[in-house]
Amino acid sequence: MPVAPAPYSARVGTIDPRGAGRCTFHPNVYGSPMDLTKRVAVITGASRGLGAGVAQAAFESGMSVVVCSRTAPALSDGPRVLSRSIDVSREDAVEELAQNALERFGRIDLWVNNAGVLDPVGPLRDVSPDEFRRHIEINLLGTAFGSRAFVRALHATGRRGVLLNVSSGAARHPYVSWSAYCAGKAGVDRLSECIAAEEGDRVKVHAVAPGLIDSEMQAEVRALDAEIFPALDKFLQAHESGALVAPIDAGRELLALAFDPARARAEVCIDLRD
C-alpha cells in the first residue's frame, strides 16, 4: 500500500536562502514576511493537483484569489474568490481574466501559471502535429499569455509583483516519449528568464520545478506503458515510497518563495528539490 505523502518540509527541507542577500528586486514586494491578507493571487490550472493546492494555500493565508481552469476550479466564487472556466491558450480569455481580477480586487500581487497537460506521449515520429501543436498552445503559449497579462496589469497599476511559472525537471532532462512536454517546459524556463531580463525592476520571476506532486498528472504518468515510457519505474517507486508531495504543501512552499524574505532566491529557474 502506498505511504501517505510526506509534508513538503520533510521531503525537501529548508529552501536554501543563499539568494536573500543578492536579490535586487524591489523590497516592497516582500514587506512583512508572509503578511498576505491584502494581497491578490491569480492561479491558472486550479481545478486539481498543484494548482488547487496553491489556490487553497493562498486562500488560507488570507489572500484574495482568482482561479481558472478549463473545468470548474477547486474554489467557488465568494467574497475573496473569483472563479472562472477559461482556456489559457486563448489570449483574449487570459487578458479578460486579468481585467476581471483588477476590476474585482484592484490589484494583482502574484500570478501562478500552472495550467498544463502531459499528452501527447509517444515517440515524436508517432505524435500528430495537431496534438503537438495543441500541447504547446496550452503549456507554453498559455504561460506566455498569462505572463504578458500580468506584466501589463502591473504596468497599468504602477505596482510590482511576483510571477511563478510552473516548470519541471523535464525542462532540464530529456525523457523518451515526452518530446512535447520537455520542449514546452524548456520553453517556459527560457521565457521566464527573458521576462526577468525585461521586467526585473517590476516583476520577480521564477520558473519553478516543484518536484513530484501527488496529483492526477502523476497518476497519468504511472498509467503509461513502460515500453513507450522507459522511465516509468522511477515514478512508480516514488509513489510507493511516499516521496510524492501533497499539493497543499507544495502550494505553501510556492507562497513562501514568492513572499517570504528568508526564502528569496536570485536565480530565475529553480528546482525546489535543490
Backbone torsions as a table, in degrees:
resi	resn	phi	psi	omega
1	MET	NA	132.0	-179.8
2	PRO	-60.3	142.3	176.6
3	VAL	-76.8	145.4	178.9
4	ALA	-61.3	145.8	-179.0
5	PRO	-57.0	137.3	178.4
6	ALA	-77.7	152.3	173.5
7	PRO	-56.6	148.8	-174.9
8	TYR	-59.7	-39.7	-178.8
9	SER	-62.8	-32.3	178.8
10	ALA	-72.2	-32.0	-178.8
11	ARG	-78.9	-42.8	-168.9
12	VAL	-105.0	-30.9	-175.7
13	GLY	82.7	-174.1	-178.8
14	THR	-71.6	132.2	177.2
15	ILE	-63.8	133.0	180.0
16	ASP	-60.1	117.6	-177.4
17	PRO	-87.9	20.6	-173.0
18	ARG	-60.4	-20.5	179.4
19	GLY	-84.8	-9.2	-171.4
20	ALA	-59.7	-40.4	-177.3
21	GLY	-82.4	-10.1	-174.8
22	ARG	-110.3	-5.6	-176.7
23	CYS	-69.9	126.1	-178.0
24	THR	-96.9	6.0	-177.2
25	PHE	-71.0	149.7	-177.8
26	HIS	-54.3	126.2	-174.3
27	PRO	-65.6	-21.1	-178.6
28	ASN	-62.4	-20.7	177.9
29	VAL	-64.7	-36.6	-178.3
30	TYR	-86.1	-50.7	179.0
31	GLY	55.8	-138.9	176.9
32	SER	-71.7	131.9	-176.4
33	PRO	-54.0	120.9	171.6
34	MET	60.5	22.2	172.1
35	ASP	-87.1	93.4	-168.0
36	LEU	-111.2	9.2	-169.6
37	THR	-66.1	-21.1	179.9
38	LYS	-107.1	11.5	-174.4
39	ARG	-103.6	161.9	-174.4
40	VAL	-128.0	132.9	178.5
41	ALA	-120.2	140.9	171.1
42	VAL	-112.3	128.1	179.8
43	ILE	-127.1	122.7	175.5
44	THR	-94.7	159.2	-178.0
45	GLY	62.6	43.8	-170.5
46	ALA	-102.1	28.2	179.4
47	SER	-88.1	-23.8	-174.4
48	ARG	-164.1	176.3	173.7
49	GLY	56.5	-140.9	-175.9
50	LEU	-59.3	-43.4	-179.0
51	GLY	-58.9	-44.3	177.3
52	ALA	-64.5	-37.5	179.0
53	GLY	-65.2	-43.1	177.6
54	VAL	-63.6	-44.0	-179.6
55	ALA	-60.8	-44.6	-179.7
56	GLN	-65.5	-42.7	179.3
57	ALA	-63.1	-41.8	179.1
58	ALA	-64.8	-42.8	179.6
59	PHE	-64.0	-44.1	-179.3
60	GLU	-65.4	-26.4	179.4
61	SER	-77.3	-9.1	-179.4
62	GLY	103.0	-1.5	179.5
63	MET	-71.6	154.8	163.5
64	SER	-83.0	143.4	-168.6
65	VAL	-130.7	132.6	172.8
66	VAL	-112.0	120.0	-176.1
67	VAL	-122.9	146.3	177.2
68	CYS	-147.4	156.1	174.7
69	SER	-168.7	168.9	179.4
70	ARG	-68.6	-36.7	173.4
71	THR	-99.9	-172.6	-177.7
72	ALA	-64.6	127.8	176.8
73	PRO	-63.7	163.1	-177.3
74	ALA	-68.7	-27.3	177.8
75	LEU	-106.3	138.9	179.1
76	SER	-95.2	162.1	178.1
77	ASP	-53.1	141.1	177.6
78	GLY	-168.0	-174.8	-178.5
79	PRO	-56.5	-33.7	179.2
80	ARG	-115.2	15.9	-177.4
81	VAL	-133.3	129.6	169.7
82	LEU	-115.3	117.4	-172.9
83	SER	-117.7	129.4	-177.4
84	ARG	-138.6	146.6	172.6
85	SER	-103.1	111.8	-178.3
86	ILE	-141.3	165.1	173.8
87	ASP	-103.8	113.2	-174.8
88	VAL	-68.9	-11.5	177.0
89	SER	-78.4	-5.4	175.5
90	ARG	-98.2	108.6	-175.9
91	GLU	-59.1	-37.9	-178.7
92	ASP	-66.6	-35.4	179.1
93	ALA	-68.1	-38.2	179.4
94	VAL	-69.4	-41.5	176.5
95	GLU	-61.1	-41.1	179.1
96	GLU	-64.9	-37.5	177.2
97	LEU	-60.5	-45.4	178.9
98	ALA	-62.1	-42.2	178.9
99	GLN	-64.8	-41.0	177.3
100	ASN	-62.0	-38.9	178.2
101	ALA	-62.9	-44.1	179.5
102	LEU	-66.5	-40.7	179.4
103	GLU	-64.5	-36.0	-177.0
104	ARG	-81.0	-44.9	-171.7
105	PHE	-115.8	-12.8	174.4
106	GLY	83.4	-4.6	-177.9
107	ARG	-164.7	162.1	169.5
108	ILE	-136.9	122.3	-178.6
109	ASP	-101.8	-28.7	-176.7
110	LEU	-140.0	134.6	174.0
111	TRP	-127.2	124.4	180.0
112	VAL	-114.8	111.1	175.3
113	ASN	-88.0	99.0	-177.0
114	ASN	-114.1	-19.2	-175.4
115	ALA	-56.4	132.5	179.9
116	GLY	-173.3	163.5	178.9
117	VAL	-131.7	162.7	177.6
118	LEU	-96.8	-43.5	-178.2
119	ASP	-63.3	149.9	6.0
120	PRO	-85.0	145.9	177.0
121	VAL	-115.6	128.8	179.9
122	GLY	150.0	166.0	177.2
123	PRO	-56.1	144.0	-177.5
124	LEU	-55.6	-33.6	-178.4
125	ARG	-63.4	-22.9	-178.0
126	ASP	-101.3	-6.9	-177.8
127	VAL	-84.9	131.3	179.9
128	SER	-73.4	145.5	177.6
129	PRO	-56.4	-36.9	-179.6
130	ASP	-65.7	-39.9	178.4
131	GLU	-66.2	-42.4	179.1
132	PHE	-63.3	-44.9	-179.5
133	ARG	-60.8	-44.6	-179.3
134	ARG	-63.4	-38.9	177.7
135	HIS	-59.4	-49.1	-179.4
136	ILE	-65.0	-35.5	177.2
137	GLU	-59.5	-40.5	-178.5
138	ILE	-80.3	-54.4	-170.2
139	ASN	-75.7	-36.8	-177.5
140	LEU	-102.8	-53.7	179.7
141	LEU	-64.9	-36.6	176.6
142	GLY	-59.7	-39.7	176.3
143	THR	-67.3	-41.2	178.7
144	ALA	-63.9	-43.0	-179.4
145	PHE	-65.7	-41.5	177.9
146	GLY	-64.8	-43.1	178.7
147	SER	-61.8	-43.7	179.7
148	ARG	-62.3	-45.6	-179.0
149	ALA	-62.6	-40.3	179.9
150	PHE	-66.0	-48.2	-179.2
151	VAL	-61.3	-41.3	178.1
152	ARG	-63.6	-38.2	177.9
153	ALA	-65.5	-39.2	178.2
154	LEU	-64.9	-42.5	177.0
155	HIS	-64.0	-39.8	-178.1
156	ALA	-66.4	-33.8	-177.3
157	THR	-98.8	-5.6	-179.9
158	GLY	71.2	22.5	-177.6
159	ARG	-105.3	172.9	172.8
160	ARG	-116.3	159.5	-176.3
161	GLY	-160.3	-176.7	-177.3
162	VAL	-122.8	129.4	178.9
163	LEU	-114.9	120.2	176.4
164	LEU	-116.1	114.9	176.7
165	ASN	-102.9	120.2	-176.5
166	VAL	-73.9	120.2	179.8
167	SER	-110.5	-151.7	-176.5
168	SER	-166.3	156.7	170.8
169	GLY	-59.8	-21.1	178.0
170	ALA	-68.9	-13.0	174.9
171	ALA	-72.3	-25.5	-175.2
172	ARG	-108.6	-14.9	-177.0
173	HIS	-134.4	129.9	-179.4
174	PRO	-74.6	144.5	173.5
175	TYR	-125.4	134.3	175.5
176	VAL	-58.7	132.2	177.2
177	SER	78.0	4.2	176.9
178	TRP	-114.1	38.7	-176.5
179	SER	-59.5	-42.7	-179.2
180	ALA	-67.1	-47.5	-176.9
181	TYR	-64.1	-45.6	179.2
182	CYS	-63.4	-43.4	-179.6
183	ALA	-65.0	-42.6	-179.6
184	GLY	-63.8	-44.4	-178.9
185	LYS	-71.0	-34.2	173.9
186	ALA	-62.6	-38.3	176.0
187	GLY	-63.1	-38.0	177.3
188	VAL	-61.2	-40.9	178.6
189	ASP	-61.9	-50.2	-178.1
190	ARG	-67.1	-39.5	175.9
191	LEU	-56.4	-45.7	-178.7
192	SER	-62.7	-40.7	178.4
193	GLU	-65.1	-37.8	177.3
194	CYS	-65.0	-43.1	179.0
195	ILE	-63.6	-40.4	178.3
196	ALA	-61.3	-39.4	178.9
197	ALA	-68.0	-36.2	-177.8
198	GLU	-79.9	-36.2	-167.5
199	GLU	-125.1	22.0	-173.1
200	GLY	-61.1	-21.3	178.4
201	ASP	-82.3	-7.6	-177.0
202	ARG	-124.9	-29.3	-173.5
203	VAL	-128.5	127.1	170.1
204	LYS	-87.1	118.8	-172.0
205	VAL	-117.7	134.0	170.9
206	HIS	-136.4	137.8	163.9
207	ALA	-98.6	116.0	-168.1
208	VAL	-113.7	119.3	168.8
209	ALA	-89.0	111.1	-170.9
210	PRO	-84.9	-3.2	-174.1
211	GLY	90.5	-167.2	-177.1
212	LEU	-87.7	112.8	-176.5
213	ILE	-98.0	143.1	178.2
214	ASP	-77.4	81.2	-170.0
215	SER	-131.6	172.0	176.9
216	GLU	-63.9	-33.7	178.0
217	MET	-63.9	-38.9	176.8
218	GLN	-64.7	-34.8	175.5
219	ALA	-65.0	-37.6	176.0
220	GLU	-61.9	-41.6	179.5
221	VAL	-62.3	-44.8	-177.7
222	ARG	-66.7	-19.1	179.7
223	ALA	-88.2	-1.6	-178.8
224	LEU	-72.1	159.3	177.5
225	ASP	-82.2	128.1	-178.6
226	ALA	-62.2	-25.6	178.1
227	GLU	-70.0	-30.2	177.8
228	ILE	-87.9	-35.5	-176.5
229	PHE	-123.5	87.8	-173.7
230	PRO	-62.7	-19.5	-179.2
231	ALA	-83.8	8.0	-173.9
232	LEU	-53.5	-42.3	-174.1
233	ASP	-59.0	-35.4	178.3
234	LYS	-58.1	-41.8	-176.7
235	PHE	-77.7	-33.5	175.6
236	LEU	-65.3	-43.0	-179.8
237	GLN	-65.5	-39.0	178.6
238	ALA	-61.2	-41.1	179.0
239	HIS	-67.2	-45.9	-177.0
240	GLU	-67.0	-29.1	-178.1
241	SER	-87.3	-2.3	-178.6
242	GLY	76.2	24.2	-176.4
243	ALA	-84.5	-6.0	180.0
244	LEU	-75.7	147.7	-177.8
245	VAL	-97.3	134.1	177.1
246	ALA	-64.8	138.1	-177.5
247	PRO	-55.5	-38.6	-179.2
248	ILE	-65.6	-35.7	178.2
249	ASP	-69.1	-40.1	175.9
250	ALA	-64.0	-38.9	177.6
251	GLY	-60.0	-42.3	179.2
252	ARG	-65.8	-36.3	177.4
253	GLU	-64.5	-39.5	179.1
254	LEU	-66.6	-38.7	176.2
255	LEU	-64.1	-39.7	177.7
256	ALA	-64.0	-42.3	177.1
257	LEU	-59.9	-38.7	-177.1
258	ALA	-72.8	-39.4	-165.6
259	PHE	-126.0	-14.2	-177.7
260	ASP	-88.8	117.7	-178.5
261	PRO	-56.9	-31.4	-179.2
262	ALA	-69.0	-18.5	-179.1
263	ARG	-101.4	2.3	-176.7
264	ALA	-60.8	136.7	178.8
265	ARG	-132.1	142.5	-174.2
266	ALA	-80.5	-31.6	-175.7
267	GLU	-73.9	151.2	179.8
268	VAL	-79.9	-50.6	-176.4
269	CYS	-90.3	121.1	-171.3
270	ILE	-129.2	138.9	167.3
271	ASP	-112.8	119.1	-175.9
272	LEU	-65.4	-11.0	177.2
273	ARG	-84.6	-10.6	-179.7
274	ASP	-75.4	NA	NA
